[in-house]
Amino acid sequence: MCNIGKDSPFRDEVKVSLGQLAAEPGEAVVTSWYFSEGDSVPGGADLLEVVTDKASFDVAAPCAGRLTKIMATIGTKIKHSDVVAIICPFQEAGPDRGECR
């Protein structure tokens, strides 16, 4: 299930961050995006690759939806709490599936 930000100016957006993927706080560098703004993204699909001083790893989409905004471009240094992308989640079921809420 998607976690929609309560403090978001857009009611249905999902903020993507590194969250708890890294064992310790620090910085990472965005090295690759697997999707572009406007693309439909399956839930759980790898969105981007980041590199820390100890490892590289992929960040997965928290839900299915449309990638509406990339906030961290390739080469950007980010903290684990930084929002790197915004996803507009798809309806869970019904005739509107595939449309952002």
Buried (B, 14 or more C-beta within 10 A) or exposed (E): EBEBBEEEEEEBBBBBBBEEBBEEEEBBBBEEBBBEEEBEBEBEBBBBBBBBEEEEBEBBBBBBBBBBBBBBEEEBEBEBEBBBBBBBBBBEEEEEEEEBB
